[in-house]
């Protein structure tokens, strides 16, 4: 059991450091992702570490589907966790919507797993 004592001055540094423990790999297929999109993905996916502190990394793949006219932005997120990996694939009109939808789904999955672990 680890106990941390933090002053308000060190609290912000602790939050930033704990969010940085998860590595986020972003890959874009069939297009070049702008820095704004990469920052958005890092912000959204980085919040998943609040739900499970054992997450090692997240592999995010953004793909442009040229065959589909509507909902042609695809986001795949694979969370690498010891013992199991979680994978979600979502598509939407924009990459931001696809990323947000995938992150929401992963949050639900992580919350269910946490609840199951507590009940055992």
C-alpha positions in Angstrom: 0.0 0.0 0.0 1.4 3.3 -1.1 0.5 6.6 0.7 1.2 9.9 -0.8 1.3 13.2 1.0 1.0 16.1 -1.3 0.9 19.8 -0.7 -1.3 21.9 -2.9 1.8 23.2 -4.6 2.9 19.7 -5.6 -0.6 18.5 -6.6 -0.5 19.9 -10.1 2.9 18.3 -10.7 1.6 14.9 -9.4 -1.4 15.0 -11.7 0.7 15.8 -14.7 3.3 13.1 -13.9 0.6 10.5 -13.3 -1.0 11.3 -16.7 2.3 10.9 -18.4 2.9 7.4 -17.2 0.7 6.0 -20.1 2.4 6.1 -23.5 0.2 7.1 -26.4 1.2 6.0 -29.9 -0.7 7.7 -32.7 -0.7 6.4 -36.2 -2.6 8.0 -39.1 -3.4 6.0 -42.3 -4.1 7.5 -45.7 -3.7 11.1 -44.4 -1.3 13.3 -42.4 -2.7 14.2 -38.9 -2.3 17.9 -37.9 -0.8 18.7 -34.5 -4.2 19.9 -33.2 -5.7 16.5 -33.9 -2.8 14.8 -32.2 -3.1 17.1 -29.2 -6.9 16.3 -29.0 -6.2 12.5 -29.1 -3.5 12.8 -26.4 -5.9 14.8 -24.2 -8.8 12.5 -24.6 -6.9 9.2 -24.4 -4.7 10.4 -21.6 -7.8 10.7 -19.4 -8.3 6.9 -19.5 -5.4 6.5 -17.0 -7.8 7.8 -14.3 -9.9 4.6 -14.7 -7.1 2.1 -14.6 -3.6 2.9 -13.3 -2.2 -0.4 -14.8 -2.5 0.8 -18.4 0.9 0.7 -20.0 0.1 2.3 -23.4 -2.5 3.1 -25.9 -2.2 2.5 -29.6 -4.4 4.9 -31.6 -4.9 4.5 -35.3 -6.8 7.1 -37.2 -7.8 6.1 -40.7 -9.6 7.8 -43.6 -11.9 5.4 -45.4 -12.1 6.5 -49.0 -14.8 4.0 -50.0 -17.4 5.3 -47.5 -18.8 8.8 -48.2 -20.4 9.4 -44.7 -18.8 8.4 -41.4 -15.5 7.9 -43.2 -13.2 8.8 -40.3 -12.2 5.7 -38.3 -10.5 5.6 -34.9 -9.1 2.4 -33.4 -7.8 2.4 -29.8 -6.0 -0.5 -28.2 -5.2 -0.2 -24.5 -2.3 -2.4 -23.5 -2.9 -3.6 -19.9 -1.1 -6.5 -18.2 -3.2 -9.6 -18.6 -5.5 -8.3 -21.3 -5.9 -5.7 -24.0 -9.0 -3.6 -24.7 -9.8 -2.7 -28.3 -12.4 -0.3 -29.7 -13.1 0.7 -33.2 -15.5 3.7 -34.0 -16.3 5.7 -37.1 -17.9 9.1 -37.4 -18.1 12.2 -39.6 -15.1 13.8 -37.9 -12.0 12.3 -36.2 -12.8 14.2 -33.0 -16.2 12.5 -32.8 -14.7 9.1 -33.5 -12.0 9.6 -30.9 -14.5 10.8 -28.3 -16.9 7.9 -29.0 -14.1 5.4 -28.7 -12.8 6.9 -25.4 -16.3 6.9 -23.9 -16.7 3.2 -24.8 -13.4 2.4 -23.2 -14.3 4.3 -20.1 -17.4 2.2 -19.8 -15.4 -1.0 -20.3 -12.8 0.0 -17.7 -15.5 1.0 -15.2 -17.2 -2.4 -15.6 -13.9 -4.2 -15.1 -13.2 -2.2 -12.0 -16.7 -3.0 -10.6 -16.2 -6.7 -11.3 -12.8 -6.7 -9.6 -14.3 -5.0 -6.5 -17.1 -7.5 -6.3 -14.7 -10.5 -6.3 
